[in-house]
């Protein structure tokens, strides 16, 4: 097992969307740093694979596969299951999301509502469910994953629902920070750019026709980000090192949003 840095020693971390990509890396890295991880994903097989990876490294993890966090009952299964396993909640890492894309003229009401439900509502439901447990633990940290799409319109990627949902996540994070101060709960968010993952792999494989190629081309490095490059930003925000960081947004996009 890689050496544990202990930055999260003794903490219990709820992490959603752990079947692959950033969520899988978050479960592994947080466990290496000493956290007891409470993982979940809508995909049971991928969630189980991640659990096995963490356990193979000696990490502590319980995992709930097949959960749909757009349903409050499934959120309760995840949060309450974590408390039953480890007795407390110190960190909520809202990573899971599932958008649908379409042009302004063609995006259906169903796809719009699906995107809002699976990128915004799931964050809100999880925050509401975890909040009293964070309070009971004497405070803690919420890390929400937003997106550079909250700030940048994209000509080739029809992302109205996604942009609206992620913009709302940024704003929601600020309000959580405002209300959380009284109970020692910090809330911050990370906004990734184009990150190499199972979700982006098919689009990146389209070459010059890829709708997300402009995002990559506008980085300082000419490459997509790696999942761990997002997770280490979230690790800082979740740790006690960020004790005076609250209501902040950390953009991890290789410079896409500021370079021309």
N, C-alpha and C positions, 0 to 999 in steps of 0.2 A: 504493500500500500504506500502511495506517495506520502511524504511527511506532512503531518497536519500542522498548519500554521497556528491554529487555535484562535483565530480572530472571532469565531462564533462559538467558542467553547461554552457549553452549558445551555445554549439557546435552542429553542424549538422553532423550526421554520416551516411554515406552510408554503408549498410551491406548486403552482398549477401548470398544466400543460407539459408534463414531464416525459411524454412518450418519445420525444426526439428533439433535435435542434437546440434552441436556447434553454428550454426547460430541462432537458436531459443533462446538459452541461451544468446548469444551476444545481441540480440535485447532487451531482458528483462533486462539484467544487465546494458547495456549502457543507457537505458531509466531510470533505477533507479538512475543512476549517473548523470542525468540531461540532457542527450543528446536528441535531436530531431532526431528520427531514420527514415531513408529512407530504407525500407526493400524490398527485392525482392527474388523470387524463381521461378523455372520452374514449381513447383507444386502449383497450385492456392489454393487448399483447405488447405494445410498445411500452406501456407503463410497467409491465412485469419485467421486461428486458432491462429497463433502467434500474429498477429495484435490484435486480440480480447484479448489475454492474457495481452499484454502490456497495452492496453487501460483500462482493468479491474483494473490494478494497478495504473492508473492515468498517465501513460506515454504518451508522444507525439510520434506518429508514422503515417507514410503513407506507404502503402505496394502495391507492384506491383507483382501480381501473373501471372503465365503463361509466364514469360519472359525467353528466351533462350539467355544467355549472350555470346554464341559463334557467335551470329549475332549482328553486330554493331548497327543495327537499334534498337534492343531490349535494348542494353546498353544505347543508347541515350534516350530511353523512361524512363529508370530508373533514370539516372543522371539528365536529364533535368526536369523530373517530381519532383525530390527532390528539385531542385533549384526553381521551380515554387511554390512549397509548402512552403519552408522555407527560400528562398532567398539567400542561400549560401551553400558551402560545406567546412567542416573543417577536416573531417576524412573519409578516404576510407578504408573499412575493406573487403578485398577480401577473403571471406571464401568459396564460392561455388566451388565445383569440382565434376567431374563425370568420374572416370577412368574405363577402361576395362582391364582385366588381361588375360594373356595367356603365355605359355612357349615360349622361344626364337624361337623354330622351328615351332610353330603353330600360333603365334600371327599374325593376318591378317593385311594387309595394312590398311584396313578400321578401325579396332580396334585401331591400332597404331595412325592413324590420328585423330580418335575420341577422344582418350585420350589426345593427345597434344592440340587439339582444346578446350577441356573442362576442362583442368587443367592449361594450360599455356596461350593460346590465350585469354581466358576470363579475365585473370589477366591483360594482356597487353592492351586489348581493354578498360577495365574499367579504367586503369591508364591514358590512353590517353584521354578518355572522361572527367574524373574528373580533370585532371591536370590544365586546364585553370581556372576552378572554385576555386581550391585551391589557385592558384596564385592571383586571384581576391580577395580572402578573406585575403590576406596578408600572406599566408602560411598555413601549416597544416600537417597532419600525414597520412601516408599510412601504413597499416598493412596487409601483405600478409601471408596467411596460406600455408606453405610448408609441409614438412613431414620428419620424421626421415629416410624415404626411400631415401632421397637425399644423405644419408651418409652410410647406411647399406644395404648390399645385404642380401637377405633372401632365404634360401634353399627351403623352402616349399611353398613360395608365389611367383608365376611367375609374376613379376611386372616390366618388362623392361620399358614399356611405362610410367607407373606411376613414376618410379624412375627417368627417364629422364626428365619428365615434372617438377617434384618437385625440382630436382636439378637445372633446369633452373630458376625456381621461386626464389630460393636463390640467384643465380647470378644476375638475373634481379633486385632484390631488392637492391643489392649493387650499381648497375649502376644508379638506380633511386635516391639513396641517394647521389651519386656523382653529378648528374645533378641538384638535387633539392636544394642543399645547396645555390645556388645563388638566389633562390626565396623562401627561408625559408620553404621548404617542406622536412620533414624527412620521410624516408622509412625504415622500419624494417620488419622482418618476425618471425613467430612462427612456429616451426617444431614439431608437436605432434607425439607421438608414437601411441600405440593402445588405442583408446578412445572408451568407451562404447557409442553406438549410434545406431539408426535404421539401419545404413549401416553395422555395425560390428556385430550386434546381431545374425544374422543367422550363421556367422562364429564362433563366440564364443560358440554358442549352439552345435557345432559339437564335443565338448569335446576333447578327446585325438587326434582326427583326424583333429582338426582345424589347418589350415595353419598359423594362427596368434597366436597360443598358445605359440610358442617359444618367441614371442615378450613380452607376458605377463610374462612368466617364467623368463625372463631376467631383469625384473624390480626389484627394491629393495623391492617392496611391494607385489609382487605376485598377482597383480590385474590390470585390465585396468584402464586408467584414466577416469575422469568424464568430461563432456563437459565444466562445469564451471571452471575446473582447467586450461583449455586452455584459456578460455575467460578472466580470470583475468590476465593472462600474457599479452594478447592483450590489455586489458584495460590500463595497465601500459604504454605500448608502445604508445598507442593513446593519453594518457593524457599529460598535460604540465609537469608532474613530470619527464617525459623522455625527457626533452628538449635538453639534450646533448647526447642522445642515437640515433645514426644514422648509418644505414647500418649493423645493428646487427641482429644476428639470435639467438632467445631464444628457446632452445630445451626443450620441455615439454614431456618427455617420461618415467618418473619414473626411469631413469638410464639405460634403455635398451641399448643405444648406447655406454655406457662406462663400463658396468659391465660384467664380465665373470665368 
